[in-house]
């Protein structure tokens, strides 16, 4: 049976992650309060941010930006989409 968490994004109990997905205190907090489903939503959002802002995750400034957006996505007002962003059309 999967480990259950009270997910801060879904606002309900849901299966949790198998291990902290990020180092440090933020990773521990995500592990304790974020479900697998919500983590998947973040991963999709993060990919969109990387693509739209043309970020390189190995650059320290890009990592700082993504970490701040991750914090907002899970525990703050939410991470916003870039201005003018239009999701790709499904085929």
HELIX and SHEET records of a PDB file:
HELIX    1   1 UNK A   24  UNK A   33  1                                  10    
HELIX    2   2 UNK A   36  UNK A   53  1                                  18    
HELIX    3   3 UNK A   60  UNK A   75  1                                  16    
SHEET    1   A 2 UNK A   4  UNK A   7  0                                        
SHEET    2   A 2 UNK A  12  UNK A  15 -1                                        
END                                                                             
